[in-house]
Amino acid sequence: MTKRIFIVEDDEDIREMLELFLDEPPLRVVAFSNATDFLTRVATETPDLILLDIKLPDGNGVEICRELKASPALASIPVLLMSANIQYENITGDTGAEEFISKPFDILTLRNKIHSRISA
């Protein structure tokens, strides 16, 4: 069964690398470069997991995560927050996110974390 992952990352190189590495069966990646496009899509299509950068050009991943977790329709979707700023590493409890991923990250470790979240 295909599992859909929404990736919200404004850095084109990171976004493309994540798409290339993660978009293989059973995963299907849909990537967004900004919060606006992501929020428009998540309003009509429910992913199995969201990988969400904290610093976006048109939004804050922390606030977006809080909004997602406050929505009964979206609250059960696992959200993994990402940032190069380590001040956020303990933010998960405050946001409802399942995990914080520190940049730079090991892509194999990230893929394993994603697989463990969506197969649970």
Short mmCIF file of the C-alpha atoms (twelve columns), coordinates in Angstrom:
data_MODEL
# 
_entry.id   MODEL 
# 
loop_
_atom_site.group_PDB 
_atom_site.id 
_atom_site.type_symbol 
_atom_site.label_atom_id 
_atom_site.label_alt_id 
_atom_site.label_comp_id 
_atom_site.label_asym_id 
_atom_site.label_seq_id 
_atom_site.Cartn_x 
_atom_site.Cartn_y 
_atom_site.Cartn_z 
_atom_site.pdbx_PDB_model_num 
ATOM 1   C CA . MET A 1   0.000  0.000  0.000  1 
ATOM 2   C CA . THR A 2   1.380  3.383  -1.010 1 
ATOM 3   C CA . LYS A 3   2.119  5.858  1.776  1 
ATOM 4   C CA . ARG A 4   2.086  9.536  0.891  1 
ATOM 5   C CA . ILE A 5   4.607  11.902 2.492  1 
ATOM 6   C CA . PHE A 6   4.285  15.679 2.259  1 
ATOM 7   C CA . ILE A 7   7.640  17.456 2.481  1 
ATOM 8   C CA . VAL A 8   7.675  21.199 3.133  1 
ATOM 9   C CA . GLU A 9   11.194 22.549 2.553  1 
ATOM 10  C CA . ASP A 10  12.164 25.865 0.991  1 
ATOM 11  C CA . ASP A 11  15.774 24.904 0.260  1 
ATOM 12  C CA . GLU A 12  15.617 23.524 -3.279 1 
ATOM 13  C CA . ASP A 13  18.689 21.300 -2.910 1 
ATOM 14  C CA . ILE A 14  17.418 19.657 0.287  1 
ATOM 15  C CA . ARG A 15  13.904 19.297 -1.129 1 
ATOM 16  C CA . GLU A 16  15.157 17.634 -4.325 1 
ATOM 17  C CA . MET A 17  17.489 15.328 -2.404 1 
ATOM 18  C CA . LEU A 18  14.628 14.245 -0.134 1 
ATOM 19  C CA . GLU A 19  12.364 13.655 -3.123 1 
ATOM 20  C CA . LEU A 20  14.995 11.587 -4.922 1 
ATOM 21  C CA . PHE A 21  15.870 9.495  -1.920 1 
ATOM 22  C CA . LEU A 22  12.429 8.966  -0.394 1 
ATOM 23  C CA . ASP A 23  10.148 8.677  -3.424 1 
ATOM 24  C CA . GLU A 24  10.320 4.914  -3.890 1 
ATOM 25  C CA . PRO A 25  7.720  2.240  -3.164 1 
ATOM 26  C CA . PRO A 26  5.894  2.131  -0.862 1 
ATOM 27  C CA . LEU A 27  6.456  5.883  -0.398 1 
ATOM 28  C CA . ARG A 28  5.128  8.610  -2.650 1 
ATOM 29  C CA . VAL A 29  6.556  12.071 -1.981 1 
ATOM 30  C CA . VAL A 30  4.767  15.330 -2.659 1 
ATOM 31  C CA . ALA A 31  7.089  18.281 -2.032 1 
ATOM 32  C CA . PHE A 32  6.308  21.939 -1.396 1 
ATOM 33  C CA . SER A 33  8.630  24.934 -1.331 1 
ATOM 34  C CA . ASN A 34  6.358  27.081 0.818  1 
ATOM 35  C CA . ALA A 35  3.654  26.973 3.462  1 
ATOM 36  C CA . THR A 36  0.923  28.412 1.248  1 
ATOM 37  C CA . ASP A 37  1.036  25.614 -1.323 1 
ATOM 38  C CA . PHE A 38  1.301  22.980 1.401  1 
ATOM 39  C CA . LEU A 39  -1.681 24.323 3.375  1 
ATOM 40  C CA . THR A 40  -3.790 24.510 0.212  1 
ATOM 41  C CA . ARG A 41  -3.035 20.868 -0.603 1 
ATOM 42  C CA . VAL A 42  -3.378 19.470 2.927  1 
ATOM 43  C CA . ALA A 43  -6.860 20.999 3.078  1 
ATOM 44  C CA . THR A 44  -7.970 18.600 0.321  1 
ATOM 45  C CA . GLU A 45  -5.563 15.650 0.550  1 
ATOM 46  C CA . THR A 46  -4.426 13.825 3.671  1 
ATOM 47  C CA . PRO A 47  -0.855 12.514 3.758  1 
ATOM 48  C CA . ASP A 48  0.415  9.655  5.909  1 
ATOM 49  C CA . LEU A 49  3.304  11.762 7.255  1 
ATOM 50  C CA . ILE A 50  4.507  15.371 7.070  1 
ATOM 51  C CA . LEU A 51  8.169  16.375 7.056  1 
ATOM 52  C CA . LEU A 52  8.054  20.095 7.877  1 
ATOM 53  C CA . ASP A 53  10.854 22.652 7.882  1 
ATOM 54  C CA . ILE A 54  10.519 25.214 10.668 1 
ATOM 55  C CA . LYS A 55  11.791 28.283 8.814  1 
ATOM 56  C CA . LEU A 56  9.795  28.878 5.653  1 
ATOM 57  C CA . PRO A 57  9.605  32.025 3.512  1 
ATOM 58  C CA . ASP A 58  5.883  32.455 4.152  1 
ATOM 59  C CA . GLY A 59  5.270  30.716 7.455  1 
ATOM 60  C CA . ASN A 60  6.618  29.164 10.603 1 
ATOM 61  C CA . GLY A 61  6.681  25.371 10.791 1 
ATOM 62  C CA . VAL A 62  6.137  25.456 14.549 1 
ATOM 63  C CA . GLU A 63  2.883  27.384 14.167 1 
ATOM 64  C CA . ILE A 64  1.810  25.272 11.200 1 
ATOM 65  C CA . CYS A 65  2.393  22.105 13.228 1 
ATOM 66  C CA . ARG A 66  0.298  23.477 16.100 1 
ATOM 67  C CA . GLU A 67  -2.516 24.256 13.649 1 
ATOM 68  C CA . LEU A 68  -2.344 20.777 12.140 1 
ATOM 69  C CA . LYS A 69  -2.405 19.111 15.564 1 
ATOM 70  C CA . ALA A 70  -5.371 21.279 16.626 1 
ATOM 71  C CA . SER A 71  -7.417 20.059 13.655 1 
ATOM 72  C CA . PRO A 72  -9.409 16.885 14.397 1 
ATOM 73  C CA . ALA A 73  -9.061 15.805 10.764 1 
ATOM 74  C CA . LEU A 74  -5.256 16.176 10.741 1 
ATOM 75  C CA . ALA A 75  -4.151 15.657 14.347 1 
ATOM 76  C CA . SER A 76  -3.266 11.988 13.918 1 
ATOM 77  C CA . ILE A 77  -0.835 12.601 11.028 1 
ATOM 78  C CA . PRO A 78  2.765  12.220 12.230 1 
ATOM 79  C CA . VAL A 79  4.740  15.455 11.836 1 
ATOM 80  C CA . LEU A 80  8.525  15.532 11.849 1 
ATOM 81  C CA . LEU A 81  9.891  19.055 12.262 1 
ATOM 82  C CA . MET A 82  13.273 19.954 10.724 1 
ATOM 83  C CA . SER A 83  15.687 22.792 11.389 1 
ATOM 84  C CA . ALA A 84  19.381 23.627 11.398 1 
ATOM 85  C CA . ASN A 85  18.753 25.717 14.521 1 
ATOM 86  C CA . ILE A 86  19.275 23.491 17.560 1 
ATOM 87  C CA . GLN A 87  17.215 25.819 19.757 1 
ATOM 88  C CA . TYR A 88  14.211 23.880 18.435 1 
ATOM 89  C CA . GLU A 89  15.437 20.383 19.339 1 
ATOM 90  C CA . ASN A 90  13.151 20.168 22.396 1 
ATOM 91  C CA . ILE A 91  10.131 21.794 20.736 1 
ATOM 92  C CA . THR A 92  8.152  18.634 19.981 1 
ATOM 93  C CA . GLY A 93  6.146  18.589 23.209 1 
ATOM 94  C CA . ASP A 94  5.088  22.195 22.720 1 
ATOM 95  C CA . THR A 95  3.949  21.625 19.134 1 
ATOM 96  C CA . GLY A 96  2.566  18.111 19.130 1 
ATOM 97  C CA . ALA A 97  5.182  17.028 16.585 1 
ATOM 98  C CA . GLU A 98  6.307  13.437 16.833 1 
ATOM 99  C CA . GLU A 99  9.976  14.231 16.344 1 
ATOM 100 C CA . PHE A 100 12.582 16.913 15.661 1 
ATOM 101 C CA . ILE A 101 15.153 16.299 12.906 1 
ATOM 102 C CA . SER A 102 18.329 18.360 13.171 1 
ATOM 103 C CA . LYS A 103 19.931 19.544 9.923  1 
ATOM 104 C CA . PRO A 104 22.225 18.333 8.586  1 
ATOM 105 C CA . PHE A 105 20.776 14.854 8.949  1 
ATOM 106 C CA . ASP A 106 21.771 11.387 7.891  1 
ATOM 107 C CA . ILE A 107 19.405 10.432 5.076  1 
ATOM 108 C CA . LEU A 108 19.363 6.728  5.958  1 
ATOM 109 C CA . THR A 109 18.450 7.506  9.563  1 
ATOM 110 C CA . LEU A 110 15.723 9.865  8.386  1 
ATOM 111 C CA . ARG A 111 14.319 7.254  6.007  1 
ATOM 112 C CA . ASN A 112 14.243 4.691  8.819  1 
ATOM 113 C CA . LYS A 113 12.443 7.142  11.100 1 
ATOM 114 C CA . ILE A 114 9.866  7.831  8.414  1 
ATOM 115 C CA . HIS A 115 9.298  4.135  7.745  1 
ATOM 116 C CA . SER A 116 8.884  3.417  11.464 1 
ATOM 117 C CA . ARG A 117 6.300  6.212  11.806 1 
ATOM 118 C CA . ILE A 118 4.145  5.196  8.862  1 
ATOM 119 C CA . SER A 119 4.219  1.464  9.449  1 
ATOM 120 C CA . ALA A 120 3.190  1.706  13.093 1 
# 
